[in-house]
């Protein structure tokens, strides 16, 4: 009977610990159960993740278009500067031609 007494004491000591076990498991179990409701959110997240590639491609396209637009603006600014310089040169040539025309008109 000594062995039964030890077993009984061991069971008696374990019983309160076993009663406390659900307390330690309840929070993780509740968290686990609440995660099952988030599976639809995971589906939405999966859809967003697949859309990420489309968004990334769109952003890259917009970046390339913006770079092309900046290059076009730069080229147009260069053309405008060249055109302005050409008009200035033409203006000087016209003034010089008018000056020569007036000067030759006086001589004649």
NORPE-V112893 format. One record per helix or strand. SS is the DSSP state (2 for helix, 1 for strand). FROM is the first residue (numbers start at 1). TO is the last residue. If there is no record, write none. Layout:
ss->SS from->FROM to->TO
ss->SS from->FROM to->TO
This chain:
ss->2 from->2 to->37
ss->2 from->39 to->107
